[in-house]
């Protein structure tokens, strides 16, 4: 591929004068990447393959996706937060209430069947069974050819961006979390890419900011930042989360992919780029909270058409019997209404599309 974001300055006239320099990063609007093909990437929130999910689907990895398999097959790749370790070893870390671990013999084939092209590990469960299980997780995913970011055997590795290709599209992903500081990787110990995730915080600037710079220097077509952040059960992002997400896009991110709250939050389009503040849960066995419908969420499909980020399609899904399925009409209606209401404060354009929604991208 010979054309990268470094050529964006020459496209100023064609892009309607939206190109601007922010912190030495030229960020075009609409976002453009170097491919003439139509590419569709899926983004989902937490995928937890442990406990009851592990027990139920261990003999049938493909069964986990059920009727969603054809929709996943239509994607060019799926990016997710893997909310568990993948290992048959390790010991429970003391003082934890919940422990998530999936056996690699079925978990890896399940991730492969879904078309996973990236698994984020920056979360508060990667060390549930200690550094041995984390090391196994990294090894199993690497052997399967599934790129990861957000955890590592040392701090530098945890914050190292992942780079990979989906067809002709070169993608870089930076992953970080503000959850479970005791799980943070250190200079000589394994753990997560932990930082406070505040644009004014020194640690955040040093580790997350530098990771974004390193990812940008690789000149990818698409730069994604995956964030496991904020408290559980919150339906609105905090002011700090909003300012941090915009700070990342000002520094070159094309997509901010948030998760952790276990419920969906609104979507903002900023400088033509999507901020998914929280994608909710995609696979788990969690207790359903009254009124929050944490078992209902979306498959977020990013559409890149002729080199431009054109739309984010929201496909309603629900979790039933430890598997993800297309949402029934009552759930789909609730999800559409909920997302419209949560995105309204950001003045996000939301349109009906099939059983779900479409959000147009590319407007400054």
PyMOL commands that set and color helices and strands:
alter all, ss='L'
color gray80, all
select helices_A, chain A and resi 5-11+51-57+61-64+66-73+104-113+130-143+155-158+181-183+202-217+239-250+329-344
alter helices_A, ss='H'
color red, helices_A
select strands_A, chain A and resi 20-22+25-27+38-47+77-82+85-86+101-102+116-120+147-149+151-152+162-166+169-177+191-192+222-228+255-259+267-270+273-276+281-283+296-305+308-320+323-326+350-353+356-360
alter strands_A, ss='S'
color yellow, strands_A
deselect
rebuild
show_as cartoon
